[in-house]
Protein backbone atom coordinates (compact mmCIF):
# COMPACT_ATOMS: atom_id res chain seq x y z
CA UNK A 1 0.00 0.00 0.00
CA UNK A 2 1.43 3.41 -0.98
CA UNK A 3 1.68 6.29 1.47
CA UNK A 4 1.85 10.08 1.21
CA UNK A 5 5.36 11.22 2.07
CA UNK A 6 5.88 14.42 4.00
CA UNK A 7 7.73 16.87 1.77
CA UNK A 8 8.55 20.55 1.44
CA UNK A 9 9.37 22.63 -1.63
CA UNK A 10 11.67 25.64 -1.25
CA UNK A 11 13.03 27.94 -3.95
CA UNK A 12 12.70 28.06 -7.72
CA UNK A 13 14.63 26.71 -10.68
CA UNK A 14 15.65 23.21 -11.67
CA UNK A 15 14.41 20.56 -9.21
CA UNK A 16 16.83 19.09 -6.68
CA UNK A 17 15.67 16.31 -4.37
CA UNK A 18 17.37 16.02 -0.97
CA UNK A 19 17.27 12.59 0.73
CA UNK A 20 18.31 12.31 4.39
CA UNK A 21 20.02 9.49 6.27
CA UNK A 22 19.08 6.88 8.85
CA UNK A 23 16.84 7.96 11.73
CA UNK A 24 16.85 11.55 10.43
CA UNK A 25 14.46 13.82 8.59
CA UNK A 26 14.66 16.65 6.08
CA UNK A 27 16.04 19.01 8.74
CA UNK A 28 19.48 17.43 8.40
CA UNK A 29 19.85 19.71 5.35
CA UNK A 30 19.30 22.92 7.36
CA UNK A 31 22.83 24.01 6.48
CA UNK A 32 22.18 23.59 2.74
CA UNK A 33 18.70 25.04 2.21
CA UNK A 34 19.59 28.73 2.09
CA UNK A 35 22.53 28.20 -0.26
CA UNK A 36 20.93 25.61 -2.55
CA UNK A 37 17.52 27.30 -2.83
CA UNK A 38 19.10 30.34 -4.50
CA UNK A 39 19.76 28.23 -7.58
CA UNK A 40 17.34 25.28 -7.34
CA UNK A 41 13.82 24.28 -6.44
CA UNK A 42 14.48 22.02 -3.47
CA UNK A 43 12.26 19.03 -2.77
CA UNK A 44 12.98 17.96 0.80
CA UNK A 45 11.50 14.59 1.70
CA UNK A 46 10.95 12.64 4.92
CA UNK A 47 11.58 8.98 4.07
CA UNK A 48 8.86 6.45 4.91
CA UNK A 49 8.84 5.84 8.68
CA UNK A 50 11.04 8.90 9.30
CA UNK A 51 10.17 12.42 10.36
CA UNK A 52 6.51 13.15 9.63
CA UNK A 53 6.09 10.48 6.94
CA UNK A 54 3.96 7.48 7.92
CA UNK A 55 5.40 3.99 8.19
CA UNK A 56 2.80 2.26 6.03
CA UNK A 57 2.83 -1.51 5.74
CA UNK A 58 5.41 -2.19 3.02
CA UNK A 59 8.88 -3.52 3.88
CA UNK A 60 11.42 -0.91 4.97
CA UNK A 61 13.89 -1.38 2.16
CA UNK A 62 15.75 0.92 -0.20
CA UNK A 63 13.70 -0.49 -3.05
CA UNK A 64 10.54 0.61 -1.22
CA UNK A 65 12.04 4.05 -0.63
CA UNK A 66 12.92 4.29 -4.33
CA UNK A 67 9.35 3.40 -5.30
CA UNK A 68 8.02 5.97 -2.80
CA UNK A 69 10.20 8.63 -4.41
CA UNK A 70 8.93 7.81 -7.89
CA UNK A 71 5.32 8.12 -6.73
CA UNK A 72 6.08 11.50 -5.14
CA UNK A 73 7.77 12.79 -8.30
CA UNK A 74 4.83 11.59 -10.38
CA UNK A 75 2.47 13.40 -8.01
CA UNK A 76 4.48 16.62 -8.37
CA UNK A 77 4.85 16.24 -12.14
CA UNK A 78 8.65 16.27 -11.92
CA UNK A 79 10.26 14.12 -14.59
CA UNK A 80 14.03 14.51 -14.29
CA UNK A 81 15.33 16.08 -11.08
CA UNK A 82 18.84 16.10 -9.75
CA UNK A 83 19.15 14.10 -6.53
CA UNK A 84 21.43 14.48 -3.53
CA UNK A 85 21.41 11.53 -1.16
CA UNK A 86 23.19 11.55 2.19
CA UNK A 87 24.10 8.27 3.95
CA UNK A 88 21.01 6.00 3.75
CA UNK A 89 19.57 8.66 1.45
CA UNK A 90 22.56 7.99 -0.79
CA UNK A 91 21.61 4.31 -0.85
CA UNK A 92 18.08 5.28 -1.86
CA UNK A 93 19.44 7.62 -4.54
CA UNK A 94 21.68 4.89 -5.97
CA UNK A 95 18.76 2.44 -6.01
CA UNK A 96 16.52 5.00 -7.72
CA UNK A 97 19.15 5.89 -10.33
CA UNK A 98 19.67 2.20 -11.12
CA UNK A 99 15.91 1.63 -11.45
CA UNK A 100 15.25 4.86 -13.40
CA UNK A 101 18.50 5.82 -15.18
CA UNK A 102 16.74 8.23 -17.55
CA UNK A 103 14.85 9.99 -14.76
CA UNK A 104 17.82 11.64 -13.02
CA UNK A 105 19.63 14.74 -14.23
CA UNK A 106 22.64 14.88 -11.91
CA UNK A 107 23.39 12.72 -8.91
CA UNK A 108 25.27 13.53 -5.71
CA UNK A 109 26.05 10.54 -3.50
CA UNK A 110 27.38 11.34 -0.03
CA UNK A 111 28.45 8.65 2.44
CA UNK A 112 26.63 5.75 0.77
CA UNK A 113 27.53 2.06 0.82
CA UNK A 114 26.70 -0.97 -1.30
CA UNK A 115 26.39 -3.44 1.57
CA UNK A 116 26.68 -3.46 5.38
CA UNK A 117 30.30 -4.57 4.96
CA UNK A 118 31.01 -1.19 3.37
CA UNK A 119 30.78 0.37 6.82
CA UNK A 120 33.86 0.32 9.05
CA UNK A 121 33.78 -2.41 11.69
CA UNK A 122 34.24 0.13 14.49
CA UNK A 123 30.84 1.57 13.55
CA UNK A 124 29.12 -1.62 12.44
CA UNK A 125 29.70 -3.58 15.67
CA UNK A 126 27.83 -1.02 17.83
CA UNK A 127 25.02 -0.98 15.26
CA UNK A 128 24.65 -4.77 15.52
CA UNK A 129 24.84 -4.62 19.31
CA UNK A 130 22.10 -1.99 19.53
CA UNK A 131 19.98 -3.92 17.02
CA UNK A 132 20.24 -7.05 19.20
CA UNK A 133 19.26 -5.05 22.29
CA UNK A 134 16.29 -3.51 20.47
CA UNK A 135 15.27 -6.97 19.21
CA UNK A 136 14.91 -8.07 22.83
CA UNK A 137 13.24 -4.87 24.03
CA UNK A 138 10.85 -4.87 21.06
CA UNK A 139 9.03 -7.76 22.67
CA UNK A 140 7.80 -5.26 25.24
CA UNK A 141 8.09 -1.84 23.58
CA UNK A 142 6.72 -0.36 20.36
CA UNK A 143 9.40 2.33 20.48
CA UNK A 144 12.12 -0.33 20.61
CA UNK A 145 10.42 -2.16 17.74
CA UNK A 146 10.60 0.98 15.58
CA UNK A 147 14.23 1.58 16.53
CA UNK A 148 15.09 -2.03 15.65
CA UNK A 149 13.53 -1.61 12.20
CA UNK A 150 15.44 1.62 11.54
CA UNK A 151 18.70 -0.01 12.67
CA UNK A 152 18.02 -2.94 10.35
CA UNK A 153 18.55 -0.60 7.40
CA UNK A 154 22.18 -0.18 8.49
CA UNK A 155 22.77 -3.63 10.01
CA UNK A 156 21.45 -5.77 7.14
CA UNK A 157 21.09 -3.46 4.13
CA UNK A 158 21.65 -2.31 1.43
CA UNK A 159 22.32 -5.01 -1.18
CA UNK A 160 23.47 -3.07 -4.24
CA UNK A 161 25.61 -4.80 -6.85
CA UNK A 162 28.56 -2.76 -8.09
CA UNK A 163 27.82 -4.09 -11.57
CA UNK A 164 24.34 -2.50 -11.43
CA UNK A 165 25.91 0.94 -10.91
CA UNK A 166 26.96 0.80 -14.56
CA UNK A 167 23.27 1.31 -15.42
CA UNK A 168 23.41 4.84 -14.01
CA UNK A 169 23.50 7.44 -16.78
CA UNK A 170 23.66 10.63 -14.72
CA UNK A 171 26.75 12.70 -14.21
CA UNK A 172 27.58 11.82 -10.63
CA UNK A 173 29.58 13.30 -7.77
CA UNK A 174 30.57 10.85 -5.03
CA UNK A 175 31.53 12.55 -1.75
CA UNK A 176 32.93 11.19 1.51
CA UNK A 177 35.05 12.37 4.40
CA UNK A 178 38.62 11.19 4.84
CA UNK A 179 37.55 9.91 8.29
CA UNK A 180 34.14 8.66 7.17
CA UNK A 181 32.31 5.73 8.76
CA UNK A 182 32.17 4.28 5.23
CA UNK A 183 35.32 2.46 4.14
CA UNK A 184 37.44 4.41 1.68
CA UNK A 185 37.59 1.44 -0.69
CA UNK A 186 33.77 1.26 -0.66
CA UNK A 187 33.43 4.91 -1.63
CA UNK A 188 36.02 4.51 -4.38
CA UNK A 189 34.31 1.37 -5.64
CA UNK A 190 31.05 3.29 -6.02
CA UNK A 191 32.77 6.11 -7.92
CA UNK A 192 34.70 3.72 -10.16
CA UNK A 193 31.57 1.72 -11.02
CA UNK A 194 29.42 4.67 -12.17
CA UNK A 195 30.35 5.59 -15.76
CA UNK A 196 29.97 9.39 -15.51
CA UNK A 197 31.30 10.07 -12.03
CA UNK A 198 33.94 11.95 -10.13
CA UNK A 199 35.17 11.38 -6.59
CA UNK A 200 35.64 14.06 -3.95
CA UNK A 201 37.19 13.26 -0.56
CA UNK A 202 36.96 16.14 1.91
CA UNK A 203 38.64 16.48 5.27
CA UNK A 204 36.21 15.36 7.92
CA UNK A 205 33.91 12.57 9.07
CA UNK A 206 30.55 11.26 7.86
CA UNK A 207 28.71 14.51 8.62
CA UNK A 208 30.45 16.87 6.22
CA UNK A 209 27.16 18.56 5.36
CA UNK A 210 26.91 19.78 8.97
CA UNK A 211 30.50 20.21 10.08
CA UNK A 212 32.01 21.55 6.84
CA UNK A 213 28.88 22.99 5.28
CA UNK A 214 30.52 25.90 3.44
CA UNK A 215 33.08 23.72 1.65
CA UNK A 216 30.47 21.01 1.12
CA UNK A 217 27.88 23.40 -0.33
CA UNK A 218 30.37 25.05 -2.65
CA UNK A 219 31.53 21.67 -3.99
CA UNK A 220 27.98 20.43 -4.59
CA UNK A 221 26.83 23.65 -6.24
CA UNK A 222 29.94 23.78 -8.42
CA UNK A 223 29.16 20.28 -9.65
CA UNK A 224 25.43 20.84 -10.17
CA UNK A 225 25.91 24.13 -12.01
CA UNK A 226 28.62 22.98 -14.40
CA UNK A 227 27.68 23.16 -18.07
N, C-alpha and C positions, 0 to 999 in steps of 0.2 A: 504494500500500500504506500503510495507517495505521500509526502508531507509538504507543508509550506515552510520553506526556510526563512528565518529572520535575516533580512538584508537591509542595507542602507546605500543610497546613491549620493555621492558628493562630487561636485565639480562638473565640468563640461569638457567635451573633446572626445578623443578616441577612448573606447572602453578598456578599463584595466581592472581585472578581478583580483582581489586580495584574499588569500586562503590562509587561515591561521593554523597553529600547531595543536598538539595534544593538550586536552584539558584547558584550552584557552577560548577566547572569542575574538570578535573583530577588533576589540580595543587594543590588542597587542600591536596594532599598526598605528597607534596614536602619534608616534614620532614620524610617521610617513605621510599622514593625511594632508597636512597643510602644504607640504612640498609637492607631493604628487598631484594634488587636485588642481594645481595651477596649470597643468598641462594635460590632464586626463580626466575622464569621467570615471570615478572610482566606484566599483561595486564591491562593498564589503559584506562578507557572508559569515553567518554563524553556522558551522557544520552541524549536521544532524546530531542531536544529543549533546550539543555544546551551546553555551550562551543561552539565547532565548529561542533557539530552534528546538522543536519537539523531537523526542527519540523515535517515535514511530515504531513499527514492528518488523522492519527489515533488518537483516544482519548488519552489524557495524563493521563494514569493510571499506576499503578504499574504492572498490568497484561500486558499492552503493553510493559513496560520496560523489564519485564521478557521475553516476546516473542522476543524482540529485542536482548537481551543477547543471547538467544539460537541460533538465526540466526547468530550472530557474531561468537560464538563458533563453529558452524557448518562450517562456512567459513574458520576458522583458523584450523579446524581439531582437536580441543581440546575436549576431551570427558568427562573428570572428573577433573576439576580444583578445587582448594580451592577458596573460595570467602570471601572477607572482604567487608562488607557494612557499611558505615557510615551514620547515620541519615536517610534521605530518601533512600539512597543507601542500608541501612539496611532493609528497608521495601521491596525494590526490591529483595534483597538477600533472605529474608524470603519467598517471593512469589515464587521466582525461585526454592528454595529448596523444597517447598510444591509441586510445579508442577512437578519437576524433582528430586525426592529424591535419585535416583541412579546415578545422574549426578554430584554430589558434593562430593569432598573428605572431606575437613574440612571447617567449616563455622565460621566466626567471625562476630558477630552482635554488632554494636556499636551505642547506642543512637537511637534505633528503637522504634516504637510504633505500636500497633495493630489497634488503631482507633484514631481520633482526640482527644477524651477524655483522651487519655494516656498522653497528653501534659499538663503541669501545666497551670492553668487558667491565671496566671500572664504573660505567654507567648502567650497563645491562644487568649486572648482578643485583644491584639494589632494586631495579625495576621488577625482576623476577621475584625477589624476596617480598616486596610490597604486594605484588599480585597474589602470591601464595597466602599472605596474611589476609588480604581482602577476600580471597576465596573462602577462607574459614569464617570470617566475620559476616560474609554475605548470607550465610545461613540464618542470621539473626537480624540483619540490617539492610534496608533498601539502599541507604546511602553507600554502604560498603559494596553492594552489588553493582551500583553504577560505577563506582571507582574501579572495581575489578574489570568491568567491561572497557572502560577508557584505557586502563593499563594494558589490556590485551592487544590494543592497536600497536603498542610499542614492543610488548613481550613476544608476540607471535606473528606479527605482520610488519611490513608488507611482503608480498611474494611477486616481485617484478623481475622478469628475465632481462638481462642486459641486452640480449639479442632483440627483444621487442622495442628497445629504445631506438633502434634503427628506423622504426616506422615514423618517428617524429619528424615533421617537416618544418617546424618553426625554427627561426633563428633563436638560439637559446643561450642564456647566461647562467652558468652554474657557480654559485657562491658558497663559500664555507669559511670558517675561521681557522687560523693555524693551530688553535687549541680547541677545536670543535669536539663535541661528543661523538660525531660521526668520524669513522676512520678516514684518514687522508686517502688511502687507496680506494675506498668506496666512492668518495667524491670524484676522484680522478677517473674511475671506471665509468661513472655516469657521464661525465663530460666527454670521454673518449668514445662512448657508444652512441651519442647523439650526433648525427651527421653535421648539422649546422650549429655548432656550439663553441663557446669559449669559456675558459675556467678563470675564476678570480678568487684567490685566497687572500683574505684580509687578516690583519693582526687582531686577534681576539678569540672569544669562545663561540658557543652556539648562538648567543643572543646579540649578534652584531647589530640587528635592526634597532635594538634598544640602547646598547652601550656605545656603539660607534655610528649613530644614526646619520650624522652629517656626511661622513665618508661613504656610508652605505647608500644613502639617498642619491648622492651625486653619481655613484657608480651605476646604480639602477637606471636613473634618468638618462645618463649618457648613453647607455645601451639602448633603451627604449626609443630614444629620439634620434638615433643614428639613421641616416638615409639608407 
